[in-house]
Amino acid sequence: LSSSSGLTHETHRKDVEQVYLRCSEGSIEWMYPTGALIVNLRPNTSPASYKHLTVCIKPFKDSAGANIYLEKTGELKLLVQDGDRSPSRVYCFGYDQGGLFVEATPQQDISRKITGFQYELMSKGIAADLHTASAPCRPCSDTEVLLAVCTSDFVIRGSIQNVTNEAEEQESIIHVGVNKLYRQKSKVFQLTGESGNWRGQIKTLLKCGVKPGDGDFLFTGRMHFGEARLGCAPRFKDFQRMYKEAKDKGLNPCEIGPD
């Protein structure tokens, strides 16, 4: 978390402050914004790998008081306009497309304003996987499922307990009961209650029309801004079949106990 306050710049409203961030994910919080911030993302990786990175930002719901631009060699491209209340909107761009320039907008009372957003740096392949514009709801092929098992942030066998639709955010929340936890990057799926059952939530697009159904599924996906996002999710019996077929041919990309 990087935090800054504009009150120290009250007499210099045109001040521009530089911020350098080394982490691959985090958040910026600018209280009482005046002047401007230049946000320099400098991950602890080789500069040669920068061209393979995608930057995504997600403004806080109550973020206000500044415009956020993409800046390169002095040219500004508006990313997020002050007052834009698009819920859960995520803005992504290539690392080599420029940096972030956050400029305060004129305010009668700056003490009421806080500008903030989360950010993530990821490889372009993962970013494309999260934001597949062409067909985000299509079923995965056998090859895609087997690869997802090896590369996803979470892999679980579970059932759909309920689905909550959020029309405003155009998302569905899948409430999952976990029967077997193969992997999770973050503690999204946890033991709950006295029964000792594992449960968790996975988000996906509302337009995909996910509904509660009987039987077990293999849920895979990625963590994005602290939330589990659905990737491939075949019925578990179908996963067992494709895994066995690939293993018999020596083509499965990684080992996992499918039972």
C-alpha positions as CSV (number, residue, x, y, z in Angstrom):
1,L,0.0,0.0,0.0
2,S,1.4,3.4,-1.0
3,S,-0.3,6.3,0.6
4,S,0.1,10.1,0.0
5,S,-1.6,13.2,1.1
6,G,-2.1,16.4,-0.9
7,L,-2.5,18.6,2.2
8,T,1.3,19.0,2.3
9,H,1.1,20.5,-1.2
10,E,-1.7,23.0,-0.3
11,T,0.4,26.0,-1.2
12,H,1.8,24.4,-4.4
13,R,-1.2,23.1,-6.3
14,K,0.8,22.3,-9.4
15,D,3.3,20.1,-7.6
16,V,4.1,16.8,-9.3
17,E,5.2,14.0,-7.0
18,Q,6.9,10.8,-8.2
19,V,6.0,7.4,-6.6
20,Y,8.0,4.3,-7.2
21,L,6.5,0.9,-6.6
22,R,8.5,-2.4,-6.6
23,C,5.7,-4.9,-5.8
24,S,3.8,-6.8,-8.5
25,E,0.5,-6.0,-6.8
26,G,-0.7,-3.5,-4.3
27,S,-2.7,-0.3,-4.0
28,I,-2.4,3.5,-4.2
29,E,-4.3,5.8,-1.8
30,W,-4.0,9.5,-2.4
31,M,-5.8,11.5,0.3
32,Y,-6.9,15.1,-0.4
33,P,-5.4,15.1,-3.9
34,T,-3.7,18.3,-5.2
35,G,-1.3,18.6,-8.1
36,A,-0.4,15.3,-9.7
37,L,1.3,11.9,-9.0
38,I,3.5,10.1,-11.5
39,V,3.3,6.4,-10.6
40,N,6.3,4.4,-11.6
41,L,5.9,0.7,-11.6
42,R,9.4,-0.9,-11.3
43,P,9.0,-4.6,-10.6
44,N,11.9,-6.6,-9.4
45,T,12.4,-8.4,-12.7
46,S,14.7,-8.0,-15.6
47,P,13.9,-4.9,-17.7
48,A,14.0,-7.3,-20.7
49,S,10.8,-8.9,-19.4
50,Y,8.9,-5.6,-19.1
51,K,7.5,-5.9,-22.7
52,H,5.8,-9.1,-21.7
53,L,3.9,-7.5,-18.8
54,T,0.4,-6.2,-18.6
55,V,-0.7,-3.6,-15.9
56,C,-4.3,-3.7,-14.6
57,I,-5.8,-1.1,-12.3
58,K,-9.1,-1.3,-10.4
59,P,-10.3,2.0,-8.9
60,F,-11.8,2.0,-5.4
61,K,-15.6,2.3,-5.4
62,D,-15.5,5.6,-3.6
63,S,-12.4,7.0,-5.5
64,A,-12.8,10.7,-6.3
65,G,-10.8,13.8,-6.8
66,A,-8.5,13.0,-9.7
67,N,-8.3,11.8,-13.3
68,I,-6.1,8.8,-14.1
69,Y,-4.1,9.0,-17.4
70,L,-1.8,6.7,-19.3
71,E,1.3,8.8,-20.0
72,K,4.1,8.1,-22.5
73,T,6.6,10.7,-23.7
74,G,4.4,13.6,-22.6
75,E,1.2,12.4,-24.2
76,L,-1.8,11.7,-22.0
77,K,-4.6,9.2,-22.6
78,L,-7.5,9.3,-20.2
79,L,-8.1,6.0,-18.4
80,V,-10.4,6.8,-15.5
81,Q,-12.3,10.1,-15.3
82,D,-13.0,11.6,-11.9
83,G,-16.5,10.6,-10.9
84,D,-16.7,7.5,-13.1
85,R,-18.6,5.0,-11.0
86,S,-18.4,2.0,-13.2
87,P,-18.6,-0.8,-10.7
88,S,-15.7,-3.3,-10.6
89,R,-14.3,-1.8,-13.8
90,V,-10.8,-3.0,-14.5
91,Y,-8.5,-1.1,-16.9
92,C,-5.5,-2.9,-18.5
93,F,-2.7,-1.9,-20.7
94,G,0.7,-3.1,-21.8
95,Y,3.6,-2.1,-19.5
96,D,5.4,-0.7,-22.5
97,Q,2.4,1.6,-23.4
98,G,3.3,4.1,-20.7
99,G,3.0,4.9,-17.0
100,L,0.3,6.2,-14.8
101,F,-0.3,10.0,-14.4
102,V,-2.8,10.9,-11.7
103,E,-3.9,14.5,-11.8
104,A,-6.1,16.1,-9.2
105,T,-9.2,17.9,-10.4
106,P,-10.2,21.3,-9.0
107,Q,-12.2,20.9,-5.8
108,Q,-14.0,23.2,-3.5
109,D,-13.2,21.0,-0.5
110,I,-10.3,18.6,-1.1
111,S,-10.5,17.2,2.4
112,R,-13.5,15.1,1.4
113,K,-11.7,13.4,-1.5
114,I,-9.6,10.3,-1.7
115,T,-8.3,8.9,-5.0
116,G,-7.3,5.2,-4.9
117,F,-6.9,2.1,-6.9
118,Q,-5.5,-1.4,-6.8
119,Y,-3.0,-2.5,-9.3
120,E,-1.6,-5.8,-10.6
121,L,1.3,-6.6,-12.9
122,M,1.0,-9.9,-14.7
123,S,2.3,-11.7,-17.8
124,K,0.4,-10.9,-21.0
125,G,-0.7,-14.5,-21.4
126,I,-2.4,-14.5,-18.0
127,A,-4.0,-11.2,-18.6
128,A,-5.4,-12.4,-21.9
129,D,-6.7,-15.5,-20.1
130,L,-8.6,-13.3,-17.6
131,H,-10.1,-11.0,-20.3
132,T,-10.9,-13.2,-23.2
133,A,-13.0,-10.9,-25.2
134,S,-13.8,-13.4,-28.0
135,A,-15.7,-16.1,-26.1
136,P,-15.4,-15.8,-22.3
137,C,-18.2,-18.3,-21.7
138,R,-17.3,-21.1,-24.1
139,P,-16.4,-24.5,-22.7
140,C,-12.7,-25.4,-22.5
141,S,-11.3,-28.0,-24.8
142,D,-9.6,-31.1,-23.2
143,T,-6.2,-29.6,-23.8
144,E,-7.2,-26.3,-22.2
145,V,-8.5,-28.1,-19.1
146,L,-5.4,-30.2,-18.7
147,L,-3.2,-27.1,-19.0
148,A,-5.4,-25.1,-16.6
149,V,-4.9,-27.8,-14.0
150,C,-1.2,-27.2,-14.2
151,T,-1.2,-23.4,-14.3
152,S,-4.2,-22.1,-12.4
153,D,-4.0,-20.3,-9.1
154,F,-6.7,-22.6,-7.7
155,V,-7.8,-26.1,-8.6
156,I,-10.6,-27.8,-6.6
157,R,-13.2,-30.5,-6.9
158,G,-16.5,-29.2,-5.7
159,S,-20.2,-28.6,-6.1
160,I,-22.3,-25.5,-6.7
161,Q,-24.2,-24.7,-3.6
162,N,-25.8,-21.4,-4.9
163,V,-25.3,-18.7,-7.4
164,T,-25.8,-15.0,-6.6
165,N,-26.2,-12.6,-9.5
166,E,-25.1,-9.0,-9.2
167,A,-26.8,-7.2,-12.1
168,E,-25.1,-3.8,-11.3
169,E,-21.6,-5.3,-11.6
170,Q,-22.6,-7.8,-14.4
171,E,-21.1,-10.7,-12.4
172,S,-22.2,-13.9,-10.8
173,I,-20.9,-15.3,-7.6
174,I,-20.6,-19.1,-7.4
175,H,-20.8,-20.4,-3.9
176,V,-18.8,-23.6,-3.9
177,G,-18.7,-26.5,-1.5
178,V,-15.2,-28.0,-1.7
179,N,-14.8,-31.8,-1.8
180,K,-11.1,-31.8,-2.5
181,L,-8.6,-29.0,-2.6
182,Y,-5.7,-29.6,-5.0
183,R,-4.2,-26.1,-5.0
184,Q,-4.9,-22.5,-4.0
185,K,-2.7,-19.5,-4.2
186,S,-4.7,-17.5,-1.7
187,K,-6.9,-18.6,1.2
188,V,-10.1,-18.1,-0.8
189,F,-11.4,-21.5,0.2
190,Q,-11.5,-22.1,3.9
191,L,-13.0,-24.4,6.6
192,T,-16.3,-23.0,7.9
193,G,-18.6,-23.8,10.7
194,E,-18.6,-26.7,13.1
195,S,-19.1,-29.2,10.3
196,G,-15.6,-28.6,9.1
197,N,-16.6,-28.1,5.4
198,W,-14.5,-26.2,3.0
199,R,-16.3,-23.4,1.2
200,G,-15.5,-20.4,-1.0
201,Q,-16.7,-18.1,-3.7
202,I,-15.7,-17.8,-7.4
203,K,-16.7,-14.9,-9.7
204,T,-17.6,-15.1,-13.4
205,L,-19.5,-13.0,-15.9
206,L,-23.2,-12.6,-15.5
207,K,-23.8,-13.3,-19.2
208,C,-22.3,-16.8,-18.9
209,G,-25.5,-17.8,-17.1
210,V,-24.1,-20.1,-14.4
211,K,-26.8,-21.8,-12.5
212,P,-26.8,-24.3,-9.6
213,G,-26.6,-27.9,-10.7
214,D,-26.1,-31.3,-9.3
215,G,-22.8,-33.2,-9.3
216,D,-19.2,-32.3,-8.9
217,F,-17.1,-30.0,-11.1
218,L,-13.4,-29.3,-11.4
219,F,-13.1,-25.6,-10.8
220,T,-9.9,-23.9,-12.0
221,G,-9.1,-20.2,-12.4
222,R,-7.0,-17.3,-11.3
223,M,-6.8,-14.7,-8.5
224,H,-7.5,-11.2,-9.7
225,F,-7.5,-8.3,-7.3
226,G,-8.0,-10.7,-4.4
227,E,-10.9,-12.5,-6.0
228,A,-11.1,-16.0,-7.5
229,R,-12.1,-15.7,-11.2
230,L,-13.4,-18.8,-13.0
231,G,-11.4,-20.4,-15.7
232,C,-12.1,-23.9,-17.0
233,A,-14.8,-25.8,-15.0
234,P,-15.7,-29.2,-16.6
235,R,-17.8,-31.8,-14.8
236,F,-15.5,-33.8,-12.7
237,K,-16.4,-37.1,-14.4
238,D,-15.4,-35.5,-17.8
239,F,-12.1,-34.3,-16.2
240,Q,-11.4,-37.9,-15.0
241,R,-12.0,-39.2,-18.5
242,M,-9.7,-36.7,-20.3
243,Y,-7.0,-37.0,-17.6
244,K,-7.0,-40.8,-17.9
245,E,-6.9,-40.6,-21.7
246,A,-3.9,-38.2,-21.6
247,K,-2.1,-40.2,-19.0
248,D,-2.4,-43.4,-21.0
249,K,-0.9,-41.6,-23.9
250,G,1.8,-39.9,-21.8
251,L,0.4,-36.5,-22.8
252,N,-0.8,-35.1,-19.6
253,P,1.2,-31.9,-18.9
254,C,1.4,-32.4,-15.1
255,E,0.5,-35.0,-12.5
256,I,-2.6,-34.5,-10.2
257,G,-4.6,-37.1,-8.3
258,P,-7.9,-37.0,-10.1
259,D,-9.7,-39.3,-7.7
